[in-house]
Amino acid sequence: MDTKNQRNANAYLWVMIVVLFSFMMLFQLVRGDMTADASVYTEGQYRQDLADSNVTGVVIIPNRETPTGAVQVTMKDGTEKTLYATDVTVLEKEASDSGIDPVVRDVPQQSWFMTSLLPVLIAAAICFFFFFVLNAQNANAGGANAKMMNFGKSRARIDDGGHKVTMQDVAGLQEEKEELGEIIDFLKDPGKYTSVGARIPKGVLLEGAPGTGKTLLARAVAGEAGVPFFSISGSDFMEMFVGVGASRVRDLFEEAKKKSPCIVFIDEIDAVARRRGTGLGGGHDEREQTLNQLLVEMDGFGVNEGIIVMAATNRVDILDPAILRPGRFDRKITVSLPDVRGREEILKVHARNKPLADDVDLAEVARTTAGFSGADLENLLNEAAIHAAAENRKFITQEDIRQSFIKVGIGSEKHSRVISDKEKRITAYHEAGHAILFHELPDVGPVYTVSIIPTGLGAAGYTMPLPEKDEMFMTRGRMLQDIMVALGGRIAEELVLDDITTGASSDIKKATDEARKMVTRYGMCKNIGVINYEQEEEDVFLGYDLGHTSRHSELMSGEIDKEVKNIVDECYSKAKQIIMGHEDVLHKAAALLIRKEKITGAEFDALFGGTAQAAPAEAAVSPTEA
């Protein structure tokens, strides 16, 4: 709809330009001297007629720009001719010399209003007419820019219940729904709370990672309570014109008061409610004016007036403290990533309109998608449906979901990419090194899939684990195992190949970052102690960053670097011992990967037991092969 409105605006703009240009041309023609008609009767013919006594009367009509003007000549036969001249005084004298008494009219006094102001007023009237027509059509279209000239009007979209969303549509957020139950109850029966002197929260801030369902929760509250729902993004308040954001805030709350009780939902509120005074010059810019007006409005409407302001953000750390105090956003609800039971419920909701094959086990999919948000799970099933349709099937199989899981988590596999045997061998050993550590270390596995097929994210291959349970906290032992797994590919290259490659660069970075967090953030190093030495990574504002200094000395920085290196070196040594203890599995796994390009977790586990699924001994790749 917005694109259609834009096309209409462009069309009307061109029409206005053409009309204004035509008007100016017409005005110039009417106002001009029309010298093109001068060829009808020339000064030479006029003088000849005077000499031949063919002229009986002469009327001089001077222009305002004297001595120019027109001469009306009456001939003997009664006809009249008009002569346009640049100097009518000469023609007047020539008529007098010929014995004709010319009639000289007064110089016309043209009105300043008619010559200067009237054309401007006419042009302005035409412009306003076309703007009025354009605004009327956009209003009928219902677009977000329906009132093009009303920059200060709110851009909020109002849902009066036409697309009702209820708590039945929200899955996997049981605790969050319970916390919002009081808000719903108040909107349905406010007297129940006001009778005991209770004050309902004016604002509810939903904080959580992207895709966890914050907007859906807000819509569900409005749907359950049966009240109007105003939704707007924080960026919709901002405009290039000073004062527009504050005006839109005022208009939003004025409209909300008319439809009270209601819910006002501001998505991505951090776009407008960032901490003030954080720029290089501080200052009182448009964003701060908008924030100030929002603070005033949230304080301005009365207690229990029936307007609940809900907002969503995933950066609560950068919000201004004034908007977080009680009386504005009284209640803060963290919308967490769903656990395994929540993921299964979410998958069931998104699978309602999708035909599933008998082999699809949503419980198993929920177990393998630890860390996925609601949006991730919806995307997973959508990609599975697309894969099934591409295969000309009318239903979704477990294999479709597995393929979409790889595509969403790692990227599409590039089967058509040509890889040399040497690169394939390097990648096979690299991924086999990761897989052995996933298998042997108790807190990070087991292996789900190992592949040496390049992916769309630039990886030459991947090893995907299968988390067996959700974990709320990371232990020191788990973090050390993660570092060991990250170094497994580099260790395998070092053991088997004559040289090392750059393929482990991202793994090394991951291991280093994890070790540094253990030392500086989590206090997991005895020599450093339980002290936070992390740099000011939380300060996302340029003004703050320039004004801050390091929290610790250069000597302590050296100690931190030393401890980070010790952790990485210790993990490298332990991981190397594990891989060397299973060197036969390393060669078997690499051989199987080179032959099949992708193996399942069951096939990889079989290599440790020496079952029939393992690669035959003669197929194993020798460490000395090219």
Secondary structure, 3 states (H helix, E strand, C coil): CHHHHHHHHHHHHHHHHHHHHHHHHHHHHHHCCCHHHHHHCCHHHHHHHHHCCCEEEEEEEECCCCCCEEEEEEECCCCEEEEEECCHHHHHHHHHHCCCCCEECCCCCCCHHHHHHHHHHHHHHHHHHHHHHHHHHHHHHCCCCCCCCCCCCCCCEEECCCCCCCHHHCCCCHHHHHHHHHHHHHHHCCHHHHCCCCCCCCEEEEEECCCCCHHHHHHHHHHHHCCCEEEEEHHHHCCCCCCHHHHHHHHHHHHHHHCCCEEEEEECHHHCCECCCCCCCCCCCHHHHHHHHHHHHHHHCCCCCCEEEEEEECCHHHECHHHHCCCCCCEEEEECCCCHHHHHHHHHHHCCCCCECCCCCHHHHHHCCCCCCHHHHHHHHHHHHHHHHHCCCCCECHHHHHHHHHHHHCCCECCCCCCCHHHHHHHHHHHHHHHHHHHHCCCCCCEEEEECCCECCCCCCEEEECCCCCCCCCCHHHHHHHHHHHHHHHHHHHHHCCCCCHHHHHHHHHHHHHHHHHHHCCCCCCCCCCCCCCCCCCCCCHHHHHHCCCCCCHHHHHHHHHHHHHHHHHHHHHHHHHHHHCHHHHHHHHHHHHHHCEEEHHHHHHHHHCCCCCCCHHHCCCCCCC
